[in-house]
Amino acid sequence: MFQIGKTKVLSDVDDTLVCSGGDRIAGIDFSIPRKALYPGVLLFYRLLEMGDTGSAGKLI
């Protein structure tokens, strides 16, 4: 979880950061390999962390 001022961002990992490659209908994603990072997700989290101030928040 990151805190930027009064804003806190909570996120999970499977199917948000990495492809879980699940075997049930809700977890099937054939667009990338199983356990691969989704393209652009690290940059997205970094920009989210920086917020509109341009400086990183703190990891809590």
CHARMM-style PDB file with segment names, atoms N, HN, CA, C and O in Angstrom:
ATOM      1  N   MET     1       0.849  -1.166   0.000  1.00  0.00      PROA
ATOM      2  CA  MET     1       0.000   0.000   0.000  1.00  0.00      PROA
ATOM      3  C   MET     1       0.900   1.237   0.000  1.00  0.00      PROA
ATOM      4  O   MET     1       1.905   1.291   0.709  1.00  0.00      PROA
ATOM      5  N   PHE     2       0.526   2.203  -0.791  1.00  0.00      PROA
ATOM      6  HN  PHE     2      -0.290   2.159  -1.367  1.00  0.00      PROA
ATOM      7  CA  PHE     2       1.249   3.466  -0.856  1.00  0.00      PROA
ATOM      8  C   PHE     2       0.391   4.558  -0.240  1.00  0.00      PROA
ATOM      9  O   PHE     2      -0.835   4.528  -0.348  1.00  0.00      PROA
ATOM     10  N   GLN     3       1.031   5.518   0.402  1.00  0.00      PROA
ATOM     11  HN  GLN     3       2.027   5.543   0.490  1.00  0.00      PROA
ATOM     12  CA  GLN     3       0.315   6.676   0.910  1.00  0.00      PROA
ATOM     13  C   GLN     3       0.934   7.925   0.317  1.00  0.00      PROA
ATOM     14  O   GLN     3       2.140   8.149   0.420  1.00  0.00      PROA
ATOM     15  N   ILE     4       0.095   8.730  -0.302  1.00  0.00      PROA
ATOM     16  HN  ILE     4      -0.885   8.548  -0.386  1.00  0.00      PROA
ATOM     17  CA  ILE     4       0.512   9.993  -0.898  1.00  0.00      PROA
ATOM     18  C   ILE     4      -0.377  11.059  -0.273  1.00  0.00      PROA
ATOM     19  O   ILE     4      -1.542  11.190  -0.646  1.00  0.00      PROA
ATOM     20  N   GLY     5       0.153  11.813   0.662  1.00  0.00      PROA
ATOM     21  HN  GLY     5       1.100  11.707   0.966  1.00  0.00      PROA
ATOM     22  CA  GLY     5      -0.686  12.757   1.376  1.00  0.00      PROA
ATOM     23  C   GLY     5      -1.768  11.997   2.117  1.00  0.00      PROA
ATOM     24  O   GLY     5      -1.469  11.124   2.931  1.00  0.00      PROA
ATOM     25  N   LYS     6      -3.008  12.319   1.844  1.00  0.00      PROA
ATOM     26  HN  LYS     6      -3.250  13.028   1.182  1.00  0.00      PROA
ATOM     27  CA  LYS     6      -4.121  11.631   2.493  1.00  0.00      PROA
ATOM     28  C   LYS     6      -4.664  10.483   1.658  1.00  0.00      PROA
ATOM     29  O   LYS     6      -5.582   9.784   2.086  1.00  0.00      PROA
ATOM     30  N   THR     7      -4.103  10.281   0.466  1.00  0.00      PROA
ATOM     31  HN  THR     7      -3.357  10.848   0.118  1.00  0.00      PROA
ATOM     32  CA  THR     7      -4.589   9.232  -0.426  1.00  0.00      PROA
ATOM     33  C   THR     7      -3.817   7.945  -0.207  1.00  0.00      PROA
ATOM     34  O   THR     7      -2.586   7.954  -0.172  1.00  0.00      PROA
ATOM     35  N   LYS     8      -4.536   6.831  -0.057  1.00  0.00      PROA
ATOM     36  HN  LYS     8      -5.536   6.824  -0.085  1.00  0.00      PROA
ATOM     37  CA  LYS     8      -3.910   5.516   0.067  1.00  0.00      PROA
ATOM     38  C   LYS     8      -4.374   4.654  -1.094  1.00  0.00      PROA
ATOM     39  O   LYS     8      -5.551   4.677  -1.455  1.00  0.00      PROA
ATOM     40  N   VAL     9      -3.460   3.898  -1.679  1.00  0.00      PROA
ATOM     41  HN  VAL     9      -2.504   3.879  -1.385  1.00  0.00      PROA
ATOM     42  CA  VAL     9      -3.777   3.026  -2.800  1.00  0.00      PROA
ATOM     43  C   VAL     9      -3.477   1.598  -2.386  1.00  0.00      PROA
ATOM     44  O   VAL     9      -2.347   1.281  -2.015  1.00  0.00      PROA
ATOM     45  N   LEU    10      -4.479   0.738  -2.446  1.00  0.00      PROA
ATOM     46  HN  LEU    10      -5.397   0.996  -2.747  1.00  0.00      PROA
ATOM     47  CA  LEU    10      -4.342  -0.671  -2.100  1.00  0.00      PROA
ATOM     48  C   LEU    10      -4.601  -1.481  -3.356  1.00  0.00      PROA
ATOM     49  O   LEU    10      -5.590  -1.255  -4.054  1.00  0.00      PROA
ATOM     50  N   SER    11      -3.719  -2.421  -3.646  1.00  0.00      PROA
ATOM     51  HN  SER    11      -2.915  -2.605  -3.080  1.00  0.00      PROA
ATOM     52  CA  SER    11      -3.850  -3.216  -4.861  1.00  0.00      PROA
ATOM     53  C   SER    11      -3.415  -4.643  -4.593  1.00  0.00      PROA
ATOM     54  O   SER    11      -2.555  -4.888  -3.748  1.00  0.00      PROA
ATOM     55  N   ASP    12      -4.004  -5.580  -5.307  1.00  0.00      PROA
ATOM     56  HN  ASP    12      -4.703  -5.381  -5.994  1.00  0.00      PROA
ATOM     57  CA  ASP    12      -3.561  -6.965  -5.201  1.00  0.00      PROA
ATOM     58  C   ASP    12      -2.564  -7.266  -6.311  1.00  0.00      PROA
ATOM     59  O   ASP    12      -2.202  -6.377  -7.082  1.00  0.00      PROA
ATOM     60  N   VAL    13      -2.124  -8.501  -6.392  1.00  0.00      PROA
ATOM     61  HN  VAL    13      -2.418  -9.223  -5.766  1.00  0.00      PROA
ATOM     62  CA  VAL    13      -1.098  -8.862  -7.364  1.00  0.00      PROA
ATOM     63  C   VAL    13      -1.672  -9.670  -8.520  1.00  0.00      PROA
ATOM     64  O   VAL    13      -1.503  -9.290  -9.679  1.00  0.00      PROA
ATOM     65  N   ASP    14      -2.347 -10.774  -8.224  1.00  0.00      PROA
ATOM     66  HN  ASP    14      -2.484 -11.082  -7.283  1.00  0.00      PROA
ATOM     67  CA  ASP    14      -2.818 -11.638  -9.311  1.00  0.00      PROA
ATOM     68  C   ASP    14      -3.916 -10.959 -10.116  1.00  0.00      PROA
ATOM     69  O   ASP    14      -4.854 -10.387  -9.559  1.00  0.00      PROA
ATOM     70  N   ASP    15      -3.787 -11.029 -11.396  1.00  0.00      PROA
ATOM     71  HN  ASP    15      -3.025 -11.494 -11.849  1.00  0.00      PROA
ATOM     72  CA  ASP    15      -4.706 -10.441 -12.372  1.00  0.00      PROA
ATOM     73  C   ASP    15      -4.747  -8.914 -12.341  1.00  0.00      PROA
ATOM     74  O   ASP    15      -5.585  -8.307 -13.008  1.00  0.00      PROA
ATOM     75  N   THR    16      -3.867  -8.298 -11.585  1.00  0.00      PROA
ATOM     76  HN  THR    16      -3.187  -8.791 -11.043  1.00  0.00      PROA
ATOM     77  CA  THR    16      -3.718  -6.850 -11.606  1.00  0.00      PROA
ATOM     78  C   THR    16      -2.304  -6.492 -12.033  1.00  0.00      PROA
ATOM     79  O   THR    16      -2.103  -5.679 -12.935  1.00  0.00      PROA
ATOM     80  N   LEU    17      -1.332  -7.103 -11.382  1.00  0.00      PROA
ATOM     81  HN  LEU    17      -1.495  -7.764 -10.650  1.00  0.00      PROA
ATOM     82  CA  LEU    17       0.081  -6.879 -11.680  1.00  0.00      PROA
ATOM     83  C   LEU    17       0.628  -7.970 -12.597  1.00  0.00      PROA
ATOM     84  O   LEU    17       1.387  -7.688 -13.524  1.00  0.00      PROA
ATOM     85  N   VAL    18       0.241  -9.205 -12.335  1.00  0.00      PROA
ATOM     86  HN  VAL    18      -0.376  -9.434 -11.582  1.00  0.00      PROA
ATOM     87  CA  VAL    18       0.689 -10.344 -13.143  1.00  0.00      PROA
ATOM     88  C   VAL    18      -0.511 -11.164 -13.596  1.00  0.00      PROA
ATOM     89  O   VAL    18      -1.559 -11.160 -12.951  1.00  0.00      PROA
ATOM     90  N   CYS    19      -0.348 -11.855 -14.697  1.00  0.00      PROA
ATOM     91  HN  CYS    19       0.504 -11.858 -15.221  1.00  0.00      PROA
ATOM     92  CA  CYS    19      -1.386 -12.736 -15.213  1.00  0.00      PROA
ATOM     93  C   CYS    19      -1.375 -14.024 -14.399  1.00  0.00      PROA
ATOM     94  O   CYS    19      -0.368 -14.731 -14.369  1.00  0.00      PROA
ATOM     95  N   SER    20      -2.484 -14.329 -13.741  1.00  0.00      PROA
ATOM     96  HN  SER    20      -3.302 -13.754 -13.766  1.00  0.00      PROA
ATOM     97  CA  SER    20      -2.533 -15.535 -12.914  1.00  0.00      PROA
ATOM     98  C   SER    20      -2.629 -16.793 -13.760  1.00  0.00      PROA
ATOM     99  O   SER    20      -2.206 -17.866 -13.328  1.00  0.00      PROA
ATOM    100  N   GLY    21      -3.175 -16.674 -14.953  1.00  0.00      PROA
ATOM    101  HN  GLY    21      -3.519 -15.803 -15.304  1.00  0.00      PROA
ATOM    102  CA  GLY    21      -3.317 -17.850 -15.803  1.00  0.00      PROA
ATOM    103  C   GLY    21      -4.251 -18.880 -15.217  1.00  0.00      PROA
ATOM    104  O   GLY    21      -4.073 -20.081 -15.422  1.00  0.00      PROA
ATOM    105  N   GLY    22      -5.241 -18.415 -14.490  1.00  0.00      PROA
ATOM    106  HN  GLY    22      -5.385 -17.440 -14.322  1.00  0.00      PROA
ATOM    107  CA  GLY    22      -6.188 -19.318 -13.840  1.00  0.00      PROA
ATOM    108  C   GLY    22      -6.877 -20.246 -14.816  1.00  0.00      PROA
ATOM    109  O   GLY    22      -6.883 -20.012 -16.024  1.00  0.00      PROA
ATOM    110  N   ASP    23      -7.454 -21.293 -14.278  1.00  0.00      PROA
ATOM    111  HN  ASP    23      -7.450 -21.483 -13.296  1.00  0.00      PROA
ATOM    112  CA  ASP    23      -8.106 -22.284 -15.133  1.00  0.00      PROA
ATOM    113  C   ASP    23      -9.626 -22.177 -15.109  1.00  0.00      PROA
ATOM    114  O   ASP    23     -10.310 -22.974 -15.752  1.00  0.00      PROA
ATOM    115  N   ARG    24     -10.158 -21.217 -14.388  1.00  0.00      PROA
ATOM    116  HN  ARG    24      -9.603 -20.570 -13.866  1.00  0.00      PROA
ATOM    117  CA  ARG    24     -11.606 -21.004 -14.361  1.00  0.00      PROA
ATOM    118  C   ARG    24     -11.943 -19.800 -15.236  1.00  0.00      PROA
ATOM    119  O   ARG    24     -11.074 -18.981 -15.538  1.00  0.00      PROA
ATOM    120  N   ILE    25     -13.163 -19.701 -15.626  1.00  0.00      PROA
ATOM    121  HN  ILE    25     -13.869 -20.366 -15.380  1.00  0.00      PROA
ATOM    122  CA  ILE    25     -13.594 -18.673 -16.570  1.00  0.00      PROA
ATOM    123  C   ILE    25     -13.217 -17.263 -16.102  1.00  0.00      PROA
ATOM    124  O   ILE    25     -12.889 -16.411 -16.927  1.00  0.00      PROA
ATOM    125  N   ALA    26     -13.261 -17.009 -14.794  1.00  0.00      PROA
ATOM    126  HN  ALA    26     -13.528 -17.702 -14.124  1.00  0.00      PROA
ATOM    127  CA  ALA    26     -12.933 -15.674 -14.294  1.00  0.00      PROA
ATOM    128  C   ALA    26     -11.434 -15.397 -14.294  1.00  0.00      PROA
ATOM    129  O   ALA    26     -11.026 -14.247 -14.131  1.00  0.00      PROA
ATOM    130  N   GLY    27     -10.604 -16.428 -14.474  1.00  0.00      PROA
ATOM    131  HN  GLY    27     -10.936 -17.362 -14.606  1.00  0.00      PROA
ATOM    132  CA  GLY    27      -9.169 -16.220 -14.390  1.00  0.00      PROA
ATOM    133  C   GLY    27      -8.405 -16.518 -15.657  1.00  0.00      PROA
ATOM    134  O   GLY    27      -7.179 -16.620 -15.630  1.00  0.00      PROA
ATOM    135  N   ILE    28      -9.103 -16.659 -16.767  1.00  0.00      PROA
ATOM    136  HN  ILE    28     -10.099 -16.576 -16.789  1.00  0.00      PROA
ATOM    137  CA  ILE    28      -8.435 -17.008 -18.013  1.00  0.00      PROA
ATOM    138  C   ILE    28      -8.046 -15.744 -18.770  1.00  0.00      PROA
ATOM    139  O   ILE    28      -8.896 -14.913 -19.093  1.00  0.00      PROA
ATOM    140  N   ASP    29      -6.766 -15.612 -19.045  1.00  0.00      PROA
ATOM    141  HN  ASP    29      -6.076 -16.286 -18.783  1.00  0.00      PROA
ATOM    142  CA  ASP    29      -6.261 -14.514 -19.865  1.00  0.00      PROA
ATOM    143  C   ASP    29      -5.167 -15.095 -20.747  1.00  0.00      PROA
ATOM    144  O   ASP    29      -4.067 -15.391 -20.278  1.00  0.00      PROA
ATOM    145  N   PHE    30      -5.474 -15.252 -22.008  1.00  0.00      PROA
ATOM    146  HN  PHE    30      -6.366 -15.012 -22.389  1.00  0.00      PROA
ATOM    147  CA  PHE    30      -4.523 -15.851 -22.939  1.00  0.00      PROA
ATOM    148  C   PHE    30      -3.679 -14.810 -23.674  1.00  0.00      PROA
ATOM    149  O   PHE    30      -2.895 -15.164 -24.554  1.00  0.00      PROA
ATOM    150  N   SER    31      -3.830 -13.528 -23.323  1.00  0.00      PROA
ATOM    151  HN  SER    31      -4.467 -13.240 -22.607  1.00  0.00      PROA
ATOM    152  CA  SER    31      -3.120 -12.481 -24.062  1.00  0.00      PROA
ATOM    153  C   SER    31      -1.628 -12.424 -23.733  1.00  0.00      PROA
ATOM    154  O   SER    31      -0.837 -11.966 -24.558  1.00  0.00      PROA
ATOM    155  N   ILE    32      -1.234 -12.877 -22.549  1.00  0.00      PROA
ATOM    156  HN  ILE    32      -1.876 -13.249 -21.879  1.00  0.00      PROA
ATOM    157  CA  ILE    32       0.184 -12.930 -22.167  1.00  0.00      PROA
ATOM    158  C   ILE    32       0.440 -14.235 -21.422  1.00  0.00      PROA
ATOM    159  O   ILE    32      -0.506 -14.867 -20.952  1.00  0.00      PROA
ATOM    160  N   PRO    33       1.697 -14.649 -21.306  1.00  0.00      PROA
ATOM    161  CA  PRO    33       2.008 -15.903 -20.610  1.00  0.00      PROA
ATOM    162  C   PRO    33       1.642 -15.854 -19.122  1.00  0.00      PROA
ATOM    163  O   PRO    33       1.611 -14.787 -18.510  1.00  0.00      PROA
ATOM    164  N   ARG    34       1.372 -17.009 -18.570  1.00  0.00      PROA
ATOM    165  HN  ARG    34       1.397 -17.876 -19.067  1.00  0.00      PROA
ATOM    166  CA  ARG    34       1.047 -17.135 -17.154  1.00  0.00      PROA
ATOM    167  C   ARG    34       2.199 -16.581 -16.309  1.00  0.00      PROA
ATOM    168  O   ARG    34       3.367 -16.826 -16.611  1.00  0.00      PROA
ATOM    169  N   LYS    35       1.871 -15.846 -15.266  1.00  0.00      PROA
ATOM    170  HN  LYS    35       0.922 -15.647 -15.020  1.00  0.00      PROA
ATOM    171  CA  LYS    35       2.802 -15.229 -14.316  1.00  0.00      PROA
ATOM    172  C   LYS    35       3.634 -14.089 -14.909  1.00  0.00      PROA
ATOM    173  O   LYS    35       4.558 -13.603 -14.256  1.00  0.00      PROA
ATOM    174  N   ALA    36       3.324 -13.659 -16.125  1.00  0.00      PROA
ATOM    175  HN  ALA    36       2.574 -14.054 -16.655  1.00  0.00      PROA
ATOM    176  CA  ALA    36       4.029 -12.523 -16.732  1.00  0.00      PROA
ATOM    177  C   ALA    36       3.418 -11.215 -16.229  1.00  0.00      PROA
ATOM    178  O   ALA    36       2.223 -11.149 -15.939  1.00  0.00      PROA
ATOM    179  N   LEU    37       4.245 -10.186 -16.130  1.00  0.00      PROA
ATOM    180  HN  LEU    37       5.215 -10.240 -16.365  1.00  0.00      PROA
ATOM    181  CA  LEU    37       3.745  -8.865 -15.762  1.00  0.00      PROA
ATOM    182  C   LEU    37       2.919  -8.302 -16.911  1.00  0.00      PROA
ATOM    183  O   LEU    37       3.281  -8.457 -18.077  1.00  0.00      PROA
ATOM    184  N   TYR    38       1.826  -7.659 -16.583  1.00  0.00      PROA
ATOM    185  HN  TYR    38       1.532  -7.534 -15.636  1.00  0.00      PROA
ATOM    186  CA  TYR    38       1.048  -6.998 -17.623  1.00  0.00      PROA
ATOM    187  C   TYR    38       1.855  -5.822 -18.166  1.00  0.00      PROA
ATOM    188  O   TYR    38       2.472  -5.092 -17.391  1.00  0.00      PROA
ATOM    189  N   PRO    39       1.862  -5.627 -19.480  1.00  0.00      PROA
ATOM    190  CA  PRO    39       2.635  -4.534 -20.081  1.00  0.00      PROA
ATOM    191  C   PRO    39       2.212  -3.172 -19.523  1.00  0.00      PROA
ATOM    192  O   PRO    39       1.025  -2.853 -19.464  1.00  0.00      PROA
ATOM    193  N   GLY    40       3.190  -2.389 -19.121  1.00  0.00      PROA
ATOM    194  HN  GLY    40       4.154  -2.648 -19.168  1.00  0.00      PROA
ATOM    195  CA  GLY    40       2.931  -1.039 -18.638  1.00  0.00      PROA
ATOM    196  C   GLY    40       2.523  -0.921 -17.181  1.00  0.00      PROA
ATOM    197  O   GLY    40       2.386   0.190 -16.669  1.00  0.00      PROA
ATOM    198  N   VAL    41       2.327  -2.047 -16.502  1.00  0.00      PROA
ATOM    199  HN  VAL    41       2.439  -2.950 -16.918  1.00  0.00      PROA
ATOM    200  CA  VAL    41       1.806  -1.978 -15.136  1.00  0.00      PROA
ATOM    201  C   VAL    41       2.810  -1.368 -14.157  1.00  0.00      PROA
ATOM    202  O   VAL    41       2.410  -0.655 -13.237  1.00  0.00      PROA
ATOM    203  N   LEU    42       4.098  -1.633 -14.336  1.00  0.00      PROA
ATOM    204  HN  LEU    42       4.423  -2.212 -15.084  1.00  0.00      PROA
ATOM    205  CA  LEU    42       5.093  -1.044 -13.428  1.00  0.00      PROA
ATOM    206  C   LEU    42       5.165   0.472 -13.587  1.00  0.00      PROA
ATOM    207  O   LEU    42       5.264   1.201 -12.600  1.00  0.00      PROA
ATOM    208  N   LEU    43       5.114   0.939 -14.824  1.00  0.00      PROA
ATOM    209  HN  LEU    43       5.033   0.346 -15.626  1.00  0.00      PROA
ATOM    210  CA  LEU    43       5.091   2.380 -15.063  1.00  0.00      PROA
ATOM    211  C   LEU    43       3.818   2.990 -14.480  1.00  0.00      PROA
ATOM    212  O   LEU    43       3.866   4.066 -13.885  1.00  0.00      PROA
ATOM    213  N   PHE    44       2.689   2.318 -14.644  1.00  0.00      PROA
ATOM    214  HN  PHE    44       2.650   1.443 -15.127  1.00  0.00      PROA
ATOM    215  CA  PHE    44       1.422   2.796 -14.088  1.00  0.00      PROA
ATOM    216  C   PHE    44       1.521   2.974 -12.574  1.00  0.00      PROA
ATOM    217  O   PHE    44       1.137   4.016 -12.042  1.00  0.00      PROA
ATOM    218  N   TYR    45       2.039   1.954 -11.879  1.00  0.00      PROA
ATOM    219  HN  TYR    45       2.351   1.108 -12.311  1.00  0.00      PROA
ATOM    220  CA  TYR    45       2.177   2.050 -10.427  1.00  0.00      PROA
ATOM    221  C   TYR    45       3.160   3.153 -10.029  1.00  0.00      PROA
ATOM    222  O   TYR    45       2.936   3.849  -9.039  1.00  0.00      PROA
ATOM    223  N   ARG    46       4.228   3.316 -10.779  1.00  0.00      PROA
ATOM    224  HN  ARG    46       4.410   2.751 -11.583  1.00  0.00      PROA
ATOM    225  CA  ARG    46       5.205   4.367 -10.477  1.00  0.00      PROA
ATOM    226  C   ARG    46       4.571   5.748 -10.641  1.00  0.00      PROA
ATOM    227  O   ARG    46       4.751   6.616  -9.788  1.00  0.00      PROA
ATOM    228  N   LEU    47       3.841   5.953 -11.717  1.00  0.00      PROA
ATOM    229  HN  LEU    47       3.695   5.247 -12.410  1.00  0.00      PROA
ATOM    230  CA  LEU    47       3.174   7.242 -11.928  1.00  0.00      PROA
ATOM    231  C   LEU    47       2.094   7.480 -10.883  1.00  0.00      PROA
ATOM    232  O   LEU    47       1.904   8.607 -10.425  1.00  0.00      PROA
ATOM    233  N   LEU    48       1.390   6.424 -10.507  1.00  0.00      PROA
ATOM    234  HN  LEU    48       1.545   5.509 -10.879  1.00  0.00      PROA
ATOM    235  CA  LEU    48       0.382   6.532  -9.462  1.00  0.00      PROA
ATOM    236  C   LEU    48       1.034   6.922  -8.138  1.00  0.00      PROA
ATOM    237  O   LEU    48       0.509   7.749  -7.393  1.00  0.00      PROA
ATOM    238  N   GLU    49       2.182   6.317  -7.862  1.00  0.00      PROA
ATOM    239  HN  GLU    49       2.608   5.645  -8.468  1.00  0.00      PROA
ATOM    240  CA  GLU    49       2.925   6.628  -6.643  1.00  0.00      PROA
ATOM    241  C   GLU    49       3.369   8.087  -6.619  1.00  0.00      PROA
ATOM    242  O   GLU    49       3.336   8.731  -5.570  1.00  0.00      PROA
ATOM    243  N   MET    50       3.783   8.609  -7.768  1.00  0.00      PROA
ATOM    244  HN  MET    50       3.810   8.087  -8.620  1.00  0.00      PROA
ATOM    245  CA  MET    50       4.269   9.984  -7.844  1.00  0.00      PROA
ATOM    246  C   MET    50       3.143  11.003  -7.715  1.00  0.00      PROA
ATOM    247  O   MET    50       3.373  12.127  -7.268  1.00  0.00      PROA
ATOM    248  N   GLY    51       1.942  10.626  -8.097  1.00  0.00      PROA
ATOM    249  HN  GLY    51       1.755   9.713  -8.460  1.00  0.00      PROA
ATOM    250  CA  GLY    51       0.815  11.541  -8.006  1.00  0.00      PROA
ATOM    251  C   GLY    51       1.018  12.780  -8.851  1.00  0.00      PROA
ATOM    252  O   GLY    51       1.802  12.771  -9.801  1.00  0.00      PROA
ATOM    253  N   ASP    52       0.323  13.832  -8.513  1.00  0.00      PROA
ATOM    254  HN  ASP    52      -0.314  13.840  -7.742  1.00  0.00      PROA
ATOM    255  CA  ASP    52       0.445  15.060  -9.300  1.00  0.00      PROA
ATOM    256  C   ASP    52       1.577  15.956  -8.802  1.00  0.00      PROA
ATOM    257  O   ASP    52       1.812  17.027  -9.362  1.00  0.00      PROA
ATOM    258  N   THR    53       2.280  15.524  -7.751  1.00  0.00      PROA
ATOM    259  HN  THR    53       2.089  14.654  -7.296  1.00  0.00      PROA
ATOM    260  CA  THR    53       3.382  16.326  -7.219  1.00  0.00      PROA
ATOM    261  C   THR    53       4.698  16.015  -7.909  1.00  0.00      PROA
ATOM    262  O   THR    53       5.628  16.819  -7.866  1.00  0.00      PROA
ATOM    263  N   GLY    54       4.783  14.843  -8.551  1.00  0.00      PROA
ATOM    264  HN  GLY    54       4.027  14.189  -8.586  1.00  0.00      PROA
ATOM    265  CA  GLY    54       6.016  14.451  -9.212  1.00  0.00      PROA
ATOM    266  C   GLY    54       7.040  13.837  -8.281  1.00  0.00      PROA
ATOM    267  O   GLY    54       8.149  13.515  -8.707  1.00  0.00      PROA
ATOM    268  N   SER    55       6.682  13.668  -6.995  1.00  0.00      PROA
ATOM    269  HN  SER    55       5.782  13.930  -6.648  1.00  0.00      PROA
ATOM    270  CA  SER    55       7.610  13.019  -6.065  1.00  0.00      PROA
ATOM    271  C   SER    55       6.935  11.787  -5.469  1.00  0.00      PROA
ATOM    272  O   SER    55       5.722  11.764  -5.259  1.00  0.00      PROA
ATOM    273  N   ALA    56       7.738  10.777  -5.204  1.00  0.00      PROA
ATOM    274  HN  ALA    56       8.723  10.796  -5.374  1.00  0.00      PROA
ATOM    275  CA  ALA    56       7.204   9.504  -4.737  1.00  0.00      PROA
ATOM    276  C   ALA    56       6.597   9.630  -3.345  1.00  0.00      PROA
ATOM    277  O   ALA    56       7.064  10.399  -2.505  1.00  0.00      PROA
ATOM    278  N   GLY    57       5.547   8.856  -3.130  1.00  0.00      PROA
ATOM    279  HN  GLY    57       5.167   8.231  -3.813  1.00  0.00      PROA
ATOM    280  CA  GLY    57       4.957   8.746  -1.806  1.00  0.00      PROA
ATOM    281  C   GLY    57       5.763   7.754  -0.989  1.00  0.00      PROA
ATOM    282  O   GLY    57       6.869   7.381  -1.378  1.00  0.00      PROA
ATOM    283  N   LYS    58       5.217   7.325   0.141  1.00  0.00      PROA
ATOM    284  HN  LYS    58       4.318   7.629   0.457  1.00  0.00      PROA
ATOM    285  CA  LYS    58       5.948   6.358   0.953  1.00  0.00      PROA
ATOM    286  C   LYS    58       5.210   5.031   0.974  1.00  0.00      PROA
ATOM    287  O   LYS    58       3.981   4.984   1.027  1.00  0.00      PROA
ATOM    288  N   LEU    59       5.976   3.963   0.933  1.00  0.00      PROA
ATOM    289  HN  LEU    59       6.975   4.000   0.890  1.00  0.00      PROA
ATOM    290  CA  LEU    59       5.427   2.616   0.988  1.00  0.00      PROA
ATOM    291  C   LEU    59       5.116   2.300   2.431  1.00  0.00      PROA
ATOM    292  O   LEU    59       5.989   2.403   3.293  1.00  0.00      PROA
ATOM    293  N   ILE    60       3.861   1.908   2.709  1.00  0.00      PROA
ATOM    294  HN  ILE    60       3.152   1.824   2.009  1.00  0.00      PROA
ATOM    295  CA  ILE    60       3.492   1.566   4.090  1.00  0.00      PROA
ATOM    296  C   ILE    60       2.936   0.166   4.170  1.00  0.00      PROA
ATOM    297  OT1 ILE    60       2.573  -0.293   5.254  1.00  0.00      PROA
TER     298      ILE     60
END
